[in-house]
Amino acid sequence: MKIYTKTGDQGTTSLAGERVFKTDERVEAYGSVDELTAFVALLTDHLRGDVGWSPVFGSSHALPPS
């Protein structure tokens, strides 16, 4: 599926209502924070023993007794 935003790709992206270059430090920072948040959530699930599939911990981590 293709998504069209009609803004073109000239090396910029929309951030906080303005166009900034994709190399802007804020774009990198937001991406890093997003990845960290996802990892912390995954780690929290693992430490709690929640059931589910995870690319880090495998497909059957911490299964409860049946």
Protein Blocks (a to p, Z undefined) as FASTA:
>chain_A
ZZdehlopehiaceehiacdfkbmklmmmmmmmmmmmmmmmmmmmmnopacddfknojkg
oiacZZ
